[in-house]
Amino acid sequence: MAIDMYWIRSPRGEPAIKNFIAALKNKNNVVSENAMSALANAGQYAFDYLMIELLDKDAQYRTKIRWILSKADPNWTHHEATNRAIPGFIEALNSKDKDIRLGAIEALGEIKDSVRLNL
């Protein structure tokens, strides 16, 4: 049986990305690190899902997500998925949860480009 190099684009790709994201919080470091690697290799196909994770309450987890994004694409802050996520980050600034607000601040701080933020 041949390995499908384009599996991430197949109907199995989306559920796999969601499973890898869930595995990031696994207490077993090997499982978590393998998930990080798989998501980095998935590249742009995982970006929309990873952007949501930048608003997680756990600061260490958000750091993992930024690492994955930077490994997948060093210019992730200029990716289309990042542009689509900006309104959600701005909205999250009004969250009652300070950790979610902090995640939004960190994400927007990474993006840094006030022209792209339309501020």
N, C-alpha and C positions, 0 to 999 in steps of 0.2 A: 504494500500500500504506500503510495506517495504522500508526502506531507503537502498540504495545500498552503502555499506561501501567502495566499491572499485570504486566509481564513477570517481575518479581522473584518473584511468587507462582506463576509457571508452572513446569513441569518444567525449564525452562532456567535458572531462577533460582539454584538451588543450585550447579550447575557454574559459572555466571558469577561468583558470590560467591567460590568457590574460586580461580578464575582471577584475579580482582581482588586477592585476598590474595597470591597468588604474585607478581603484578606489583608489589606494594609493595616488593619487594626488587630490582627491576630497577634497574640502574645508570643508566639513562636517566631523568633527573629528570621529563621530560614524561610518560613512561609511569607512573612511580610516583605523580606528583601527580594524574594522571587516575584512577588506581585509588583513591587516597585519596578523591577527590571522589565517585566512583561508589559506594564503600562507605558514605560519609556519607549519600548520597542513598538508599541501600538501607535505611537506618535499622534498625529492629528486626529485619528479616529477616536481617541480617548479624551480629547481636549474639552468638549462640551461637558462631559461628566466630571472631569477634574476641576473645572472652573467652579462648579457647585461646591465641591469639597473645600475650596479656599475659604468658605464661610463656616467651617466646622468650629466647634467650641474649643477643641484641643490644639494648642499652639504648636506642639511637636508634630502633630499630624499635619497641620497646615505647612510646616516646614518640609515634610516629606513630599507633599503635593507640589510645592514649588520646585523641589529638587527634580521630581519626575518631569515636570513641565520643561525645566531647563535642559535636562538630558534629551528629551524628545525633540526639542527645538530651542536652541539658545536665544532665539528671538521670539519666544512665546508671547511676550507682552505686545507684539504687533500682529499676532495671529487673528484671523477672523473670529474664532471662538472667544478670544479675549474681548474683542469689540462687542460681540453679542452679550457678553457677561457684564459689561460696564454698568448698564442700567440696574441690574440686580445688585451689584456692589453698592451703588449709590443709594438704592432703596434700603439696603441692609444697614446703612449708617443710622437709620431711624429705629432699629431694632431695640426692644427693651432689654435684650441680653447683651451685656457689655462684651462678652467674648465674640459674639457674632459681629458686633460693631468693630471690634479690633481686627477680626479677619478681613472685613471690608476695607478698613484703613490700610492694612498691610497689602492687600491686593492692589488697591488704587495707588499706593505708594510705589509698588513695583512698576506699575504702568507709567507713572510719573508725567505723562504727556498731557498737560492741561488743555491743549488744543483738541486732542482726541476726546477728552472728557467733556468738551463744550462748556467749560466753566467760565 
